Amino acid sequence: MYAQLISQTQGLVDRNERMTLILSPEAETHFTKTNQYNVNVTDQLKKNFPNMRIETAPEMSTAAGEAVKLIVDSYEGVDTVEPTFTEKMRVHPLVLGLSSWRQKRSQGTVGTIIYRPMMIASLLLGGSGN
């Protein structure tokens, strides 16, 4: 996935960038595997990508397999992705009745804005997680 990022960005990023690796809890279990030299996957990732953060999300486990995303958090001070809202919470005016009162509250969401799609690499692992 890192090689895919390098290719997509034409070498603009390096392995010291702040990155987030997002995967399912099931796929994360493979990070505890240790090789014959007593080195596990988590140790190798921390050594090779010192600013990488690993996050899990159950939504990354799909019927097609385990989805994995590697996102460069920001480049040149501009965030790659940003969750957005139209308004987080709006309280409307109080409406008084003869023996009651009503007040409406509303909020809205846009979702996530992706400013630089080339800074995101995706991978879909087979159903067995290999």
Backbone as JSON Lines, residues from 0, in Angstrom:
{"i":0,"aa":"M","n":[0.82,-1.19,0.0],"ca":[0.0,0.0,0.0],"c":[0.86,1.26,0.0]}
{"i":1,"aa":"Y","n":[1.99,1.18,0.7],"ca":[2.89,2.34,0.69],"c":[3.43,2.58,-0.72]}
{"i":2,"aa":"A","n":[3.77,1.5,-1.42],"ca":[4.24,1.64,-2.8],"c":[3.15,2.23,-3.69]}
{"i":3,"aa":"Q","n":[1.9,1.87,-3.43],"ca":[0.79,2.45,-4.18],"c":[0.7,3.95,-3.92]}
{"i":4,"aa":"L","n":[0.88,4.37,-2.66],"ca":[0.88,5.8,-2.33],"c":[2.0,6.55,-3.04]}
{"i":5,"aa":"I","n":[3.18,5.97,-3.06],"ca":[4.32,6.6,-3.73],"c":[4.01,6.77,-5.22]}
{"i":6,"aa":"S","n":[3.43,5.74,-5.82],"ca":[3.09,5.79,-7.24],"c":[2.01,6.84,-7.51]}
{"i":7,"aa":"Q","n":[0.97,6.85,-6.7],"ca":[-0.14,7.8,-6.9],"c":[0.3,9.25,-6.73]}
{"i":8,"aa":"T","n":[1.18,9.5,-5.77],"ca":[1.61,10.87,-5.49],"c":[2.86,11.25,-6.26]}
{"i":9,"aa":"Q","n":[3.37,10.34,-7.08],"ca":[4.59,10.55,-7.85],"c":[5.76,10.96,-6.96]}
{"i":10,"aa":"G","n":[5.86,10.29,-5.81],"ca":[6.99,10.49,-4.9],"c":[6.9,11.71,-4.0]}
{"i":11,"aa":"L","n":[5.75,12.33,-3.87],"ca":[5.62,13.52,-3.02],"c":[5.7,13.2,-1.53]}
{"i":12,"aa":"V","n":[5.33,12.0,-1.15],"ca":[5.34,11.63,0.26],"c":[6.47,10.65,0.54]}
{"i":13,"aa":"D","n":[6.88,10.58,1.79],"ca":[7.86,9.58,2.19],"c":[7.34,8.85,3.43]}
{"i":14,"aa":"R","n":[8.09,7.89,3.9],"ca":[7.6,7.05,5.0],"c":[7.56,7.76,6.35]}
{"i":15,"aa":"N","n":[8.08,8.98,6.44],"ca":[8.03,9.74,7.69],"c":[6.81,10.64,7.81]}
{"i":16,"aa":"E","n":[5.95,10.65,6.79],"ca":[4.72,11.45,6.84],"c":[3.79,10.91,7.93]}
{"i":17,"aa":"R","n":[2.95,11.79,8.46],"ca":[1.89,11.35,9.38],"c":[0.85,10.61,8.55]}
{"i":18,"aa":"M","n":[0.65,9.32,8.86],"ca":[-0.3,8.49,8.12],"c":[-1.19,7.75,9.1]}
{"i":19,"aa":"T","n":[-2.36,7.37,8.6],"ca":[-3.28,6.57,9.39],"c":[-3.61,5.31,8.6]}
{"i":20,"aa":"L","n":[-3.44,4.17,9.23],"ca":[-3.8,2.89,8.65],"c":[-5.11,2.47,9.29]}
{"i":21,"aa":"I","n":[-6.14,2.29,8.46],"ca":[-7.47,1.94,8.97],"c":[-7.79,0.52,8.5]}
{"i":22,"aa":"L","n":[-8.15,-0.34,9.44],"ca":[-8.46,-1.71,9.11],"c":[-9.48,-2.26,10.1]}
{"i":23,"aa":"S","n":[-10.01,-3.43,9.83],"ca":[-11.0,-4.03,10.72],"c":[-10.31,-4.65,11.93]}
{"i":24,"aa":"P","n":[-11.06,-4.84,13.02],"ca":[-10.46,-5.52,14.18],"c":[-9.98,-6.93,13.84]}
{"i":25,"aa":"E","n":[-10.67,-7.61,12.94],"ca":[-10.25,-8.96,12.53],"c":[-8.91,-8.93,11.82]}
{"i":26,"aa":"A","n":[-8.72,-7.97,10.93],"ca":[-7.45,-7.87,10.21],"c":[-6.32,-7.44,11.15]}
{"i":27,"aa":"E","n":[-6.63,-6.67,12.17],"ca":[-5.6,-6.22,13.1],"c":[-5.01,-7.38,13.9]}
{"i":28,"aa":"T","n":[-5.75,-8.46,14.05],"ca":[-5.22,-9.6,14.8],"c":[-3.95,-10.17,14.17]}
{"i":29,"aa":"H","n":[-3.78,-9.96,12.87],"ca":[-2.58,-10.45,12.18],"c":[-1.33,-9.66,12.56]}
{"i":30,"aa":"F","n":[-1.5,-8.5,13.18],"ca":[-0.36,-7.67,13.57],"c":[0.4,-8.25,14.75]}
{"i":31,"aa":"T","n":[-0.17,-9.24,15.42],"ca":[0.5,-9.85,16.56],"c":[1.34,-11.06,16.16]}
{"i":32,"aa":"K","n":[1.3,-11.43,14.9],"ca":[2.08,-12.59,14.44],"c":[3.57,-12.29,14.55]}
{"i":33,"aa":"T","n":[4.29,-13.28,15.02],"ca":[5.73,-13.14,15.22],"c":[6.46,-14.12,14.3]}
{"i":34,"aa":"N","n":[7.57,-13.66,13.69],"ca":[8.32,-14.53,12.79],"c":[9.36,-15.34,13.56]}
{"i":35,"aa":"Q","n":[10.17,-16.09,12.85],"ca":[11.17,-16.96,13.49],"c":[12.26,-16.19,14.2]}
{"i":36,"aa":"Y","n":[12.4,-14.89,13.91],"ca":[13.42,-14.07,14.56],"c":[12.86,-13.28,15.74]}
{"i":37,"aa":"N","n":[11.65,-13.64,16.17],"ca":[10.97,-13.02,17.3],"c":[10.64,-11.54,17.06]}
{"i":38,"aa":"V","n":[10.29,-11.21,15.84],"ca":[9.89,-9.86,15.47],"c":[8.46,-9.93,14.96]}
{"i":39,"aa":"N","n":[7.57,-9.08,15.5],"ca":[6.2,-9.14,15.02],"c":[5.9,-7.98,14.08]}
{"i":40,"aa":"V","n":[4.75,-8.04,13.44],"ca":[4.37,-7.07,12.42],"c":[4.28,-5.66,12.99]}
{"i":41,"aa":"T","n":[3.72,-5.51,14.17],"ca":[3.58,-4.19,14.79],"c":[4.94,-3.53,14.99]}
{"i":42,"aa":"D","n":[5.92,-4.29,15.46],"ca":[7.27,-3.74,15.66],"c":[7.87,-3.26,14.34]}
{"i":43,"aa":"Q","n":[7.69,-4.05,13.27],"ca":[8.22,-3.68,11.97],"c":[7.54,-2.41,11.44]}
{"i":44,"aa":"L","n":[6.24,-2.29,11.62],"ca":[5.54,-1.09,11.16],"c":[6.02,0.15,11.91]}
{"i":45,"aa":"K","n":[6.18,0.04,13.23],"ca":[6.65,1.18,14.02],"c":[8.06,1.59,13.63]}
{"i":46,"aa":"K","n":[8.89,0.6,13.3],"ca":[10.27,0.89,12.91],"c":[10.33,1.56,11.53]}
{"i":47,"aa":"N","n":[9.57,1.05,10.58],"ca":[9.63,1.55,9.21],"c":[8.77,2.79,8.96]}
{"i":48,"aa":"F","n":[7.69,2.95,9.71],"ca":[6.79,4.1,9.55],"c":[6.56,4.72,10.93]}
{"i":49,"aa":"P","n":[7.5,5.54,11.41],"ca":[7.45,6.03,12.78],"c":[6.25,6.92,13.09]}
{"i":50,"aa":"N","n":[5.65,7.56,12.12],"ca":[4.52,8.46,12.37],"c":[3.18,7.86,11.96]}
{"i":51,"aa":"M","n":[3.15,6.55,11.78],"ca":[1.9,5.89,11.39],"c":[1.05,5.59,12.62]}
{"i":52,"aa":"R","n":[-0.23,5.9,12.49],"ca":[-1.2,5.6,13.53],"c":[-2.11,4.5,12.99]}
{"i":53,"aa":"I","n":[-2.45,3.53,13.83],"ca":[-3.3,2.42,13.4],"c":[-4.64,2.54,14.1]}
{"i":54,"aa":"E","n":[-5.71,2.56,13.3],"ca":[-7.07,2.66,13.82],"c":[-7.87,1.47,13.31]}
{"i":55,"aa":"T","n":[-8.8,0.99,14.13],"ca":[-9.67,-0.08,13.69],"c":[-11.1,0.43,13.57]}
{"i":56,"aa":"A","n":[-11.83,-0.14,12.62],"ca":[-13.23,0.19,12.42],"c":[-13.95,-1.07,11.95]}
{"i":57,"aa":"P","n":[-15.0,-1.49,12.66],"ca":[-15.72,-2.69,12.26],"c":[-16.28,-2.62,10.84]}
{"i":58,"aa":"E","n":[-16.55,-1.41,10.34],"ca":[-17.1,-1.23,8.99],"c":[-16.13,-1.7,7.91]}
{"i":59,"aa":"M","n":[-14.88,-1.85,8.24],"ca":[-13.88,-2.26,7.26],"c":[-13.96,-3.76,6.95]}
{"i":60,"aa":"S","n":[-14.74,-4.49,7.73],"ca":[-14.96,-5.91,7.47],"c":[-16.2,-6.02,6.6]}
{"i":61,"aa":"T","n":[-16.02,-6.45,5.34],"ca":[-17.12,-6.49,4.38],"c":[-17.36,-7.92,3.91]}
{"i":62,"aa":"A","n":[-18.44,-8.11,3.19],"ca":[-18.73,-9.43,2.63],"c":[-17.68,-9.84,1.6]}
{"i":63,"aa":"A","n":[-17.08,-8.88,0.93],"ca":[-16.06,-9.17,-0.08],"c":[-14.7,-9.47,0.52]}
{"i":64,"aa":"G","n":[-14.48,-9.08,1.77],"ca":[-13.19,-9.29,2.43],"c":[-12.89,-8.16,3.39]}
{"i":65,"aa":"E","n":[-11.65,-8.07,3.79],"ca":[-11.23,-7.06,4.75],"c":[-10.66,-5.84,4.0]}
{"i":66,"aa":"A","n":[-11.31,-4.71,4.15],"ca":[-10.84,-3.48,3.51],"c":[-9.78,-2.83,4.4]}
{"i":67,"aa":"V","n":[-8.76,-2.28,3.77],"ca":[-7.68,-1.59,4.48],"c":[-7.41,-0.29,3.73]}
{"i":68,"aa":"K","n":[-7.22,0.8,4.47],"ca":[-6.91,2.09,3.85],"c":[-5.69,2.69,4.54]}
{"i":69,"aa":"L","n":[-4.8,3.27,3.74],"ca":[-3.64,3.99,4.24],"c":[-3.8,5.43,3.76]}
{"i":70,"aa":"I","n":[-3.93,6.35,4.72],"ca":[-4.22,7.74,4.41],"c":[-3.09,8.63,4.92]}
{"i":71,"aa":"V","n":[-2.56,9.48,4.05],"ca":[-1.62,10.52,4.48],"c":[-2.48,11.6,5.13]}
{"i":72,"aa":"D","n":[-2.26,11.86,6.42],"ca":[-3.15,12.76,7.17],"c":[-3.21,14.16,6.57]}
{"i":73,"aa":"S","n":[-2.07,14.72,6.24],"ca":[-2.06,16.05,5.61],"c":[-0.79,16.2,4.8]}
{"i":74,"aa":"Y","n":[-0.85,17.09,3.83],"ca":[0.32,17.37,3.01],"c":[0.35,18.86,2.75]}
{"i":75,"aa":"E","n":[1.5,19.47,3.02],"ca":[1.68,20.92,2.89],"c":[0.62,21.7,3.67]}
{"i":76,"aa":"G","n":[0.26,21.19,4.84],"ca":[-0.68,21.89,5.71],"c":[-2.15,21.72,5.36]}
{"i":77,"aa":"V","n":[-2.46,20.94,4.33],"ca":[-3.86,20.72,3.94],"c":[-4.23,19.29,4.3]}
{"i":78,"aa":"D","n":[-5.32,19.14,5.08],"ca":[-5.79,17.82,5.46],"c":[-6.25,17.05,4.22]}
{"i":79,"aa":"T","n":[-6.05,15.74,4.25],"ca":[-6.49,14.9,3.15],"c":[-7.99,14.67,3.21]}
{"i":80,"aa":"V","n":[-8.51,14.37,4.39],"ca":[-9.94,14.16,4.59],"c":[-10.41,15.0,5.78]}
{"i":81,"aa":"E","n":[-11.69,15.35,5.76],"ca":[-12.25,16.14,6.85],"c":[-13.73,15.79,7.02]}
{"i":82,"aa":"P","n":[-14.13,15.36,8.23],"ca":[-15.56,15.16,8.47],"c":[-16.24,16.52,8.55]}
{"i":83,"aa":"T","n":[-17.39,16.67,7.92],"ca":[-18.03,17.98,7.88],"c":[-19.48,17.91,8.35]}
{"i":84,"aa":"F","n":[-19.96,19.03,8.81],"ca":[-21.33,19.18,9.29],"c":[-21.89,20.47,8.72]}
{"i":85,"aa":"T","n":[-23.19,20.48,8.42],"ca":[-23.82,21.75,8.03],"c":[-23.94,22.61,9.28]}
{"i":86,"aa":"E","n":[-24.46,22.03,10.34],"ca":[-24.51,22.65,11.66],"c":[-24.47,21.53,12.67]}
{"i":87,"aa":"K","n":[-23.63,21.65,13.68],"ca":[-23.56,20.57,14.65],"c":[-24.84,20.48,15.47]}
{"i":88,"aa":"M","n":[-25.39,21.61,15.94],"ca":[-26.67,21.61,16.63],"c":[-27.22,23.02,16.6]}
{"i":89,"aa":"R","n":[-28.43,23.12,16.16],"ca":[-29.09,24.43,16.12],"c":[-30.35,24.36,16.96]}
{"i":90,"aa":"V","n":[-30.5,25.33,17.84],"ca":[-31.69,25.4,18.68],"c":[-32.55,26.54,18.14]}
{"i":91,"aa":"H","n":[-33.78,26.2,17.74],"ca":[-34.7,27.17,17.17],"c":[-35.42,27.93,18.29]}
{"i":92,"aa":"P","n":[-36.09,29.04,17.93],"ca":[-36.78,29.83,18.97],"c":[-37.85,29.03,19.7]}
{"i":93,"aa":"L","n":[-38.07,29.39,20.94],"ca":[-39.08,28.78,21.8],"c":[-40.45,29.27,21.36]}
{"i":94,"aa":"V","n":[-41.39,28.36,21.14],"ca":[-42.75,28.7,20.75],"c":[-43.65,28.45,21.95]}
{"i":95,"aa":"L","n":[-44.24,29.52,22.47],"ca":[-45.1,29.41,23.65],"c":[-46.54,29.16,23.24]}
{"i":96,"aa":"G","n":[-47.19,28.22,23.92],"ca":[-48.62,27.97,23.74],"c":[-49.35,28.44,25.0]}
{"i":97,"aa":"L","n":[-50.66,28.17,25.07],"ca":[-51.41,28.59,26.25],"c":[-50.96,27.84,27.5]}
{"i":98,"aa":"S","n":[-50.74,26.56,27.37],"ca":[-50.31,25.78,28.54],"c":[-49.12,24.87,28.2]}
{"i":99,"aa":"S","n":[-48.39,25.24,27.2],"ca":[-47.25,24.41,26.8],"c":[-46.21,25.27,26.07]}
{"i":100,"aa":"W","n":[-45.12,24.64,25.75],"ca":[-44.1,25.28,24.92],"c":[-43.46,24.22,24.04]}
{"i":101,"aa":"R","n":[-42.93,24.64,22.9],"ca":[-42.27,23.75,21.96],"c":[-40.98,24.4,21.51]}
{"i":102,"aa":"Q","n":[-40.01,23.57,21.24],"ca":[-38.76,24.08,20.72],"c":[-38.15,23.03,19.81]}
{"i":103,"aa":"K","n":[-37.8,23.45,18.63],"ca":[-37.24,22.54,17.65],"c":[-35.71,22.6,17.71]}
{"i":104,"aa":"R","n":[-35.09,21.45,17.54],"ca":[-33.63,21.35,17.45],"c":[-33.32,20.59,16.17]}
{"i":105,"aa":"S","n":[-32.27,21.01,15.5],"ca":[-31.92,20.34,14.26],"c":[-30.41,20.33,14.08]}
{"i":106,"aa":"Q","n":[-29.99,19.4,13.27],"ca":[-28.58,19.31,12.91],"c":[-28.49,18.64,11.56]}
{"i":107,"aa":"G","n":[-27.34,18.75,10.95],"ca":[-27.16,18.12,9.65],"c":[-25.72,17.7,9.48]}
{"i":108,"aa":"T","n":[-25.51,16.8,8.56],"ca":[-24.16,16.34,8.27],"c":[-23.98,16.24,6.76]}
{"i":109,"aa":"V","n":[-22.8,16.48,6.31],"ca":[-22.48,16.34,4.9],"c":[-21.79,15.0,4.68]}
{"i":110,"aa":"G","n":[-20.99,14.59,5.64],"ca":[-20.2,13.37,5.52],"c":[-18.73,13.72,5.59]}
{"i":111,"aa":"T","n":[-17.96,13.15,4.74],"ca":[-16.52,13.4,4.71],"c":[-16.14,14.01,3.37]}
{"i":112,"aa":"I","n":[-15.36,15.07,3.44],"ca":[-14.84,15.69,2.23],"c":[-13.42,15.17,2.03]}
{"i":113,"aa":"I","n":[-13.15,14.66,0.84],"ca":[-11.81,14.18,0.51],"c":[-11.19,15.22,-0.41]}
{"i":114,"aa":"Y","n":[-10.18,15.92,0.11],"ca":[-9.53,16.98,-0.65],"c":[-8.51,16.44,-1.65]}
{"i":115,"aa":"R","n":[-7.79,15.4,-1.26],"ca":[-6.74,14.84,-2.12],"c":[-6.86,13.32,-2.17]}
{"i":116,"aa":"P","n":[-7.68,12.8,-3.08],"ca":[-7.86,11.34,-3.17],"c":[-6.56,10.59,-3.45]}
{"i":117,"aa":"M","n":[-5.59,11.24,-4.1],"ca":[-4.34,10.55,-4.4],"c":[-3.54,10.23,-3.15]}
{"i":118,"aa":"M","n":[-3.9,10.82,-2.01],"ca":[-3.19,10.57,-0.75],"c":[-3.82,9.41,0.03]}
{"i":119,"aa":"I","n":[-4.7,8.64,-0.62],"ca":[-5.35,7.5,0.02],"c":[-5.09,6.25,-0.82]}
{"i":120,"aa":"A","n":[-4.55,5.22,-0.18],"ca":[-4.34,3.93,-0.84],"c":[-5.3,2.92,-0.21]}
{"i":121,"aa":"S","n":[-5.93,2.1,-1.04],"ca":[-6.9,1.12,-0.56],"c":[-6.48,-0.28,-0.96]}
{"i":122,"aa":"L","n":[-6.93,-1.24,-0.15],"ca":[-6.6,-2.63,-0.38],"c":[-7.77,-3.47,0.11]}
{"i":123,"aa":"L","n":[-8.09,-4.54,-0.57],"ca":[-9.13,-5.46,-0.14],"c":[-8.5,-6.83,-0.01]}
{"i":124,"aa":"L","n":[-8.41,-7.32,1.24],"ca":[-7.85,-8.64,1.49],"c":[-8.93,-9.7,1.25]}
{"i":125,"aa":"G","n":[-8.54,-10.87,0.84],"ca":[-9.48,-11.96,0.63],"c":[-10.22,-12.31,1.9]}
{"i":126,"aa":"G","n":[-11.27,-13.08,1.78],"ca":[-12.11,-13.45,2.92],"c":[-11.36,-14.08,4.07]}
{"i":127,"aa":"S","n":[-10.22,-14.76,3.82],"ca":[-9.46,-15.39,4.88],"c":[-8.51,-14.44,5.57]}
{"i":128,"aa":"G","n":[-8.39,-13.18,5.08],"ca":[-7.49,-12.2,5.69],"c":[-6.07,-12.32,5.22]}
{"i":129,"aa":"N","n":[-5.81,-13.08,4.18],"ca":[-4.45,-13.26,3.68],"c":[-4.16,-12.36,2.5]}
